[in-house]
Amino acid sequence: MIDHENNNRGLIDTYEALRLAESLELDLVIVSQSEDIPVAKILNYGKLQYQKKKRQGQSAKSTVKEVRFRPNVGTGDYNLRINQALMWLNKGDSVKFAIRLRGRENQYRQQAGEMLDRIVADIGQVGKVQSLDKRSLIVQIAPV
C-alpha cells in the first residue's frame, strides 16, 4: 500500500488500509491489480478522475489547419501555402486544402481538380491523403 504522501507502507490488511483512508477523508484505490498482491494507494479519487480526463483531452487534440485556394493562384502564393502546410504536417497537425470556385470559375472545375492532384503530389512524401473529394474540391492530408 502507498499512503497519501507517496510513502510505501508495505503489506497492510485491507480493513486497516480502509480505516486509514477514512481517517484522512480520502479514498483507497487499487492502482495495479496483480495476481499475487494488488497495489493500493490512498488518494482523492475525484481528483484522479479529473486529471485522467484532462490528460485524455490534451492528448486527443488533433488540430486541422485549413488552406483555401482559388483556381488562379500565383506560383509564389501556392509555394508559400504549400511550405506552411509542410511545416504544419511536420508539427503533427492535419491539413485540409479547399479550392473555392466563384461564378464563371465553375466552368474550370477540371483545372481545380488538377490543382488538387498537384497538391497531393507536392505533399505526398510528408503526409498521407485521408480524403480526396474532387466533387467538393477538398483534400485532407494527415501527417505520416
Secondary structure, 3 states (H helix, E strand, C coil): CECCCCCECCCCCHHHHHHHHHHCCCEEEEEECCCCCCEEEEECHHHHHHHHHHHHHHHCCCCEEEEEECCCCCHHHHHHHHHHHHHHHHHCCEEEEEECCCHHHHHHHHHHHHHHHHHHHHHCCCEEEEEEECCCCEEEEEEC
